Amino acid sequence: MSQPSKLIADRVAISRTVLASLNEHTPEIAKELEAALFPEGPPRDVTAAGFLHALRDLLARSTEAMFAADLAHARELADDDAPRALAEERVEGLKALLLSLRTTLASTYGVPVAAAYGIPSQIPDDPEVLLRVASTVERLLRERPLVEPPKIKSLAIAPLAVSEDLGFAIADLRRALADVDRERREAILSQSTKNLAMARWLTTYQGVTEAACGLYTLAGHAALAEGIRPTARRLAGLPEEEDSAPSTERSR
């Protein structure tokens, strides 16, 4: 019996690998393909056209899911502006209150008294540090009696009343920061959802397109296969020139 040429033997070996894989994995792959292509269950009689339409619909669903995830993430980012602006406003308000209190205490009772109530000479900008400082001041206003006489009686302050105002400002800032933190977590979640949708789209796009290219080629339409082939640019998310052409031109 004559032996095949090396040219043919190599191709036979390549085919053998594919055939062996199909023989071994068809049962498990068939179930997963049915679930992906026919989410509501496979039709009783699947035609070649029905199979191609199922491939089309799978890619359409994946594309729509990615598009929706992107819009949801954009909406989530847009929602962050108002809470962030309010938090910044609350920070400035609390800083102004502490600065005003320090100025009043220092001018009316003396710098040592202002220091005794824990008000630093430099009011911190960081919100968390600011909250710690303000909370200490608020506590000292409630616990430390103001026994020093004011230099100007008409400018005397009531520590408990000031501590109440300070407590309200602290609570307002904490709520605003909690809103910002919640929005940040929601943005991270929506970004994660978007990333997952993009990864799923890439897997689906590559699988569907390569399958379509193979079917086009088997049907004798190699040129159509070349028009949709997943090039390196497309796999990187960069459209080829023909992807931006009108649909009537792409179908030719």
Secondary structure, 3 states (H helix, E strand, C coil): CCCCCHHHHHHHHHHHHHHHHHHHHHHHHHHHHHHHHCCCCCCCCCCHHHHHHHHHHHHHHHHHHHHHHHHHHHHHHHCCHHHHHHHHHHHHHHHHHHHHHHHHHHHHCCHHHHHHCCCCCCCCCCHHHHHHHHHHHHHHHHHCCCCCCCCCHHHCCCHHHHHHHHHHHHHHHHHHHHHHHHHHHHHHHHHHHHHHHHHHHHHHHHHHHHHHHHHHHHCCCHHHHHHHCCCHHHHCCCCCHHHHCCHHHHCC
